[in-house]
Amino acid sequence: MQRLIWAPGVNIAEAEITLPSYAPAVDVIVAAQMIRNVAFQVDATATAADATAFVGLLDGAGAAVTGATVGHAGGAEADIEVPGAFKLVAVTPTKVSASKIKLDVATTKADVLVLTYVEVGVRPGV
């Protein structure tokens, strides 16, 4: 049995996701969990001295938020990192091929997928 932990990147629901090249081939998927980081970083590259742009900000559903700004006492020269929580996102994986899967939910750049599966050639008599 294999447990693969990796960040699949940004994908829409039901998109084919290629496993990393180092992952053994998939025979049967056993389970999957997705861990979503809901932290964000404020990047100090804005033009106004008291406003900076959010980078990697996700809303409660995990969708990217764009165009948001925040003022802070440090001004444009100060980065702010806001530690966030991690939440589990229910996912149902589907095997597409020995090296590709689909998930029933979209993934973001802040997601980590834990895929548990039986690799090809491990099950006796199959």
C-alpha positions as CSV (number, residue, x, y, z in Angstrom):
1,M,0.0,0.0,0.0
2,Q,1.3,3.5,-0.9
3,R,0.5,6.8,0.7
4,L,1.4,9.7,-1.6
5,I,1.4,13.2,-0.2
6,W,1.8,16.1,-2.6
7,A,0.4,19.4,-3.8
8,P,-1.6,18.8,-7.0
9,G,-1.8,22.5,-7.9
10,V,-4.8,24.4,-9.2
11,N,-7.3,22.1,-10.9
12,I,-11.1,22.3,-11.6
13,A,-13.3,19.5,-10.4
14,E,-13.1,16.3,-12.5
15,A,-9.9,17.4,-14.2
16,E,-7.3,14.8,-14.8
17,I,-4.5,15.1,-12.3
18,T,-1.2,13.5,-13.1
19,L,0.6,11.9,-10.2
20,P,4.3,12.9,-9.6
21,S,6.7,11.0,-11.7
22,Y,8.2,9.3,-8.7
23,A,4.9,7.8,-7.6
24,P,4.4,4.1,-8.1
25,A,1.6,3.2,-10.6
26,V,-2.0,3.0,-9.2
27,D,-3.9,-0.2,-9.2
28,V,-6.7,0.5,-6.8
29,I,-7.4,3.7,-4.9
30,V,-8.2,3.1,-1.2
31,A,-8.8,6.6,0.2
32,A,-8.0,10.3,-0.2
33,Q,-7.9,13.3,2.0
34,M,-7.3,16.9,1.0
35,I,-5.8,19.3,3.5
36,R,-6.4,23.0,2.6
37,N,-4.2,25.7,4.1
38,V,-6.5,28.7,4.7
39,A,-3.6,31.0,5.7
40,F,-2.6,33.9,3.5
41,Q,0.3,36.3,3.1
42,V,0.1,40.0,2.5
43,D,2.7,41.0,0.0
44,A,4.3,44.5,0.4
45,T,4.4,45.4,-3.3
46,A,1.4,47.7,-3.6
47,T,1.6,51.2,-4.9
48,A,-0.1,52.9,-2.0
49,A,2.0,53.2,1.2
50,D,-0.8,51.9,3.4
51,A,-2.4,49.2,1.2
52,T,-1.0,45.9,0.1
53,A,-2.4,43.2,-2.1
54,F,-3.4,39.8,-0.8
55,V,-1.5,36.9,-2.3
56,G,-2.9,33.5,-2.1
57,L,-6.0,34.5,-0.1
58,L,-8.7,31.9,-0.2
59,D,-12.3,32.3,0.9
60,G,-14.1,29.9,3.1
61,A,-14.9,27.6,0.2
62,G,-11.3,27.6,-1.0
63,A,-11.8,29.8,-4.0
64,A,-9.1,32.4,-4.8
65,V,-9.9,36.0,-3.8
66,T,-8.5,38.6,-6.1
67,G,-8.4,42.4,-6.0
68,A,-8.6,42.6,-2.2
69,T,-6.5,45.2,-0.4
70,V,-5.7,45.8,3.3
71,G,-4.2,48.7,5.1
72,H,-1.6,48.1,7.9
73,A,0.6,50.1,10.1
74,G,3.8,48.8,8.5
75,G,3.0,50.4,5.2
76,A,4.1,49.1,1.8
77,E,7.5,48.0,3.0
78,A,6.2,45.5,5.5
79,D,5.1,42.0,4.7
80,I,2.5,40.4,6.9
81,E,2.0,36.6,7.2
82,V,-1.2,35.5,8.8
83,P,-1.0,32.0,10.2
84,G,-4.1,30.2,9.3
85,A,-5.7,26.9,10.0
86,F,-5.7,23.8,8.0
87,K,-9.1,22.2,7.2
88,L,-9.9,18.8,5.8
89,V,-11.8,18.9,2.5
90,A,-13.9,15.8,1.6
91,V,-12.8,14.4,-1.7
92,T,-13.8,11.4,-3.8
93,P,-10.9,10.2,-6.1
94,T,-11.4,8.3,-9.3
95,K,-8.7,6.4,-11.0
96,V,-8.3,7.5,-14.7
97,S,-5.1,5.5,-15.4
98,A,-2.1,4.1,-13.6
99,S,-0.7,7.6,-13.4
100,K,-3.8,9.9,-13.4
101,I,-6.7,10.5,-11.1
102,K,-9.8,12.8,-10.9
103,L,-11.2,14.5,-7.8
104,D,-14.8,15.6,-7.4
105,V,-13.7,19.0,-6.1
106,A,-11.5,21.7,-7.4
107,T,-8.0,22.1,-5.9
108,T,-6.1,25.3,-5.1
109,K,-2.4,26.1,-4.9
110,A,-2.7,25.8,-1.1
111,D,-4.0,22.2,-1.1
112,V,-2.1,19.1,-0.1
113,L,-3.6,15.7,-1.2
114,V,-3.0,12.5,0.7
115,L,-3.8,9.6,-1.6
116,T,-3.7,6.0,-0.3
117,Y,-3.6,3.3,-2.9
118,V,-2.5,-0.2,-3.8
119,E,0.3,0.0,-6.4
120,V,0.3,-2.1,-9.6
121,G,1.8,-5.6,-9.1
122,V,1.2,-5.8,-5.3
123,R,-2.1,-7.7,-5.2
124,P,-1.5,-11.5,-5.4
125,G,-3.3,-13.4,-8.2
126,V,-4.5,-10.3,-10.0
